[in-house]
Amino acid sequence: MPLIKSISGIRGTIGGKIGENLTPIDTVKFASAYGTWLKRKLNKEKIKVVLGRDARISGQMISELVSSTLQGVGIDVVDLGLSTTPTVEIMVPYLQADGGIILTASHNPKQWNALKLLNAKGEFISDKEGKELLNIADAEDFDFVEVDYLGSYKKEEKAIEHHINKILELPLVNVDLIKKAGFKVVVDAVNSTGGISVLPLLEKLGVEVIEMYCTPNGHFPHNPEPLEVNLGEIMKRVPKEQADLGIVVDPDVDRLAFICEDGTMFGEEYTLVAVADYVLSKTPSATVSNLSSSRALRDISEKYNQEYHASAVGEVNVVTKMKDINARIGGEGNGGIIYPELHYGRDSLVGIALFLSYLAERKITIKQLRNTYPSYFMGKKKIDLSPEINTDVILQKLTEKYKNEDIKTYDGLKIDFSDNWVHLRKSNTEPIIRIYTEAPTQQEADQLADRFIEEIKQVSD
């Protein structure tokens, strides 16, 4: 599997050949490039970078390589150790650091790891900055310091506690109401850092917790992406324990899914919908999600007479759009909540606190809450094309064909029909077009995807 170099970092599998996987050599190379890029960009004497990792098995090895490399470039390292992606994002500005690196492959299986790169605001570096960094890496144009100028190293062990305290101070997090509600929840933390972040948050909120896979040892008990197909065990456990709901996070705690009291999925697309419903009921604001996220967020926005905006796919694009329009809630349909009152990054912990506040305020079950929202169903398919076929030409032909519909072309092609939509995106790494659809029934969503597979075939002949 080749290394994936994208807007969200450097990602690969552990072991194998240099340049094809995330080997120790590649880890050092990209850490060197990041450190060199930061030094040239900031042009100042002392630079500090915050480091944190999820619990995957390779995490400590990768962390030590990155930390030592940054010191070799002359950068001071503050190591949070086991942490979460949103915690690192919050700690970068709190510690007045110049950047941050999160070592996590997010929802990927245990053989994967990645370097996610942050700026001084604790936000992902831009596409332009990423390209500058990759150019340095490709040229191996690194600047290492002499021995008297090596960077320092220290640990910070109270980062998650700080993160939780910041959440509890938010005006919309109603701690007293949550405590009075007396919630009982089942938590699946997939044996990663949700075990050391979700659990202490729920304890401070007075929630009774039944733990599933909350030991941060990196041995994921199932595919760690929080999708229904991977969550059969907790879906049975919630009704068995007569719990009010189930909470599932991915390994780095930036994606959040809920299970209803009857064992059904609340729906990962509806995590953001429900949190936005609560936030908009208190603080009117425009909302943002990406082009592949559910139409339900638009419906909720219209309920409060607020505007909905769609960004290109990718967290950094969602954040950019949120800043442009001063949105107070946004995120991605994969269970990613971005609440700028805390920070501009997907954060399961703040999502949990806001969701429980709303559930306690409404005094209804999670299933009843889900039933208040319109039901949409998604289809996700792809079509493989031969390498000589130009995917840009295909998308251009379809754009012309549907020019009289409501279309968006800044990230592939999104066509909004009256009661459904399709989003076509080409892959940057292989000759395929991904097809996302949404409709009032699963059958309609799948049929719409199949229809566009046929249309792509026709225009590619």
LINMOTA-V308228 format. One record per backbone hydrogen bond with DSSP energy under -1.0 kcal/mol. CO is the residue of the C=O (numbers start at 1). NH is the residue of the N-H. E is the energy in kcal/mol with one decimal. If there is no record, write none. Layout:
BEGIN
CO/NH/E
CO/NH/E
END
This chain:
BEGIN
4/11/-2.6
6/9/-2.0
9/6/-2.6
10/115/-2.3
11/4/-3.2
12/113/-2.4
13/22/-2.5
17/20/-1.6
17/21/-1.4
21/23/-1.8
23/27/-2.5
24/28/-2.3
25/29/-2.3
26/30/-2.5
27/31/-2.1
28/32/-2.5
29/33/-2.0
30/34/-2.3
31/35/-2.5
32/36/-2.7
33/37/-2.7
34/38/-2.6
35/39/-2.2
36/40/-2.2
37/41/-2.3
38/42/-2.6
39/43/-2.5
47/76/-2.8
48/98/-3.2
49/78/-2.4
50/101/-2.6
51/80/-3.6
52/103/-2.8
53/83/-3.2
56/59/-2.4
58/62/-2.5
59/63/-2.6
60/64/-2.5
61/65/-2.0
62/66/-2.6
63/67/-2.9
64/68/-2.3
65/69/-2.0
66/70/-2.6
67/71/-2.1
68/72/-1.9
69/73/-1.3
70/75/-2.6
71/74/-1.1
71/151/-2.3
72/145/-2.4
76/49/-2.6
77/154/-1.9
78/51/-2.8
79/156/-2.4
81/53/-2.2
84/88/-2.2
85/89/-2.1
86/90/-2.0
87/91/-2.3
88/92/-1.7
90/94/-1.4
91/95/-2.7
92/97/-2.9
93/96/-1.2
99/50/-2.2
100/118/-3.1
101/52/-1.8
102/104/-1.0
102/116/-2.9
103/54/-2.1
105/108/-2.6
109/112/-1.9
111/14/-2.8
113/12/-2.4
115/10/-2.1
116/102/-2.6
117/125/-1.8
118/100/-1.1
119/122/-1.8
123/119/-2.9
126/130/-2.6
127/131/-2.1
128/132/-1.8
129/133/-2.2
130/134/-2.4
131/135/-2.0
132/136/-1.7
133/137/-2.2
134/138/-3.0
135/139/-2.0
136/141/-2.1
140/142/-1.3
146/149/-2.3
147/150/-1.1
152/77/-2.8
154/79/-2.9
158/162/-2.1
159/163/-2.5
160/164/-2.7
161/165/-2.3
162/166/-2.2
163/167/-1.7
164/168/-2.4
165/169/-1.1
167/170/-1.6
170/173/-1.4
173/175/-1.3
174/178/-2.1
175/179/-2.4
176/180/-2.3
177/181/-1.6
183/208/-2.6
184/244/-2.9
184/245/-1.1
185/210/-2.6
186/247/-3.0
187/212/-2.4
188/249/-1.6
189/192/-2.0
191/218/-2.3
192/195/-1.9
194/198/-1.9
194/199/-1.1
197/201/-1.6
198/202/-2.6
199/203/-2.3
200/204/-1.9
201/205/-1.1
202/207/-2.6
203/206/-1.4
208/185/-3.0
210/187/-2.5
212/189/-1.7
213/191/-3.5
215/217/-2.5
218/220/-1.4
225/227/-2.7
227/230/-2.0
228/231/-1.5
231/235/-1.9
232/236/-1.2
233/237/-2.0
234/238/-2.3
236/240/-1.5
237/241/-2.4
238/243/-2.4
245/186/-1.8
246/259/-2.1
247/188/-2.6
248/257/-2.6
250/253/-1.6
251/193/-1.0
252/85/-2.2
253/348/-1.8
255/250/-1.1
257/248/-2.7
258/266/-2.3
259/246/-2.1
260/263/-2.2
264/260/-3.3
267/270/-1.7
270/274/-2.5
271/275/-2.0
272/276/-2.7
273/277/-2.1
274/278/-1.9
275/279/-2.7
276/280/-3.0
277/281/-1.2
279/282/-1.1
279/283/-3.4
287/309/-2.3
288/331/-1.7
289/311/-2.3
290/293/-2.0
294/297/-1.0
295/299/-1.8
296/300/-2.3
297/301/-2.3
298/302/-2.4
299/303/-1.7
300/304/-1.1
301/306/-3.0
302/305/-1.8
307/287/-2.2
309/289/-1.6
311/291/-1.9
314/318/-1.9
315/319/-2.7
316/320/-2.0
317/321/-2.1
318/322/-2.5
319/323/-2.4
320/324/-2.1
321/325/-1.8
322/327/-2.2
330/338/-3.0
332/335/-1.0
332/336/-1.5
335/256/-1.8
336/332/-2.0
337/347/-2.3
338/330/-1.6
339/342/-2.4
339/343/-1.7
343/345/-1.4
347/351/-1.5
348/352/-2.5
349/353/-2.0
350/354/-2.4
351/355/-2.4
352/356/-2.7
353/357/-1.6
354/358/-2.0
355/359/-2.6
356/360/-2.5
357/361/-2.0
358/362/-2.7
359/363/-1.5
365/369/-2.1
366/370/-2.4
367/371/-2.0
369/372/-1.5
370/373/-1.6
377/439/-2.3
379/437/-2.7
381/435/-3.6
383/433/-1.9
386/389/-2.2
390/394/-1.6
391/395/-2.3
392/396/-2.1
393/397/-2.3
394/398/-2.0
395/399/-2.2
396/400/-2.1
397/401/-2.0
398/402/-2.0
400/403/-1.2
402/405/-2.1
405/407/-1.1
406/416/-3.1
408/414/-2.7
413/424/-3.2
414/408/-2.1
415/422/-1.9
420/417/-2.2
421/438/-1.8
422/415/-3.0
423/436/-2.7
424/413/-2.6
425/434/-3.5
430/432/-2.4
431/385/-2.9
432/427/-2.2
433/383/-2.0
434/425/-2.3
435/381/-2.8
436/423/-3.1
437/379/-2.0
438/421/-1.9
439/377/-3.1
441/445/-2.1
442/446/-2.6
443/447/-2.6
444/448/-2.4
445/449/-1.9
446/450/-2.5
447/451/-2.4
448/452/-1.9
449/453/-1.8
450/454/-1.9
451/455/-2.0
452/456/-2.4
453/457/-2.0
454/458/-2.3
455/459/-2.2
456/460/-1.2
END
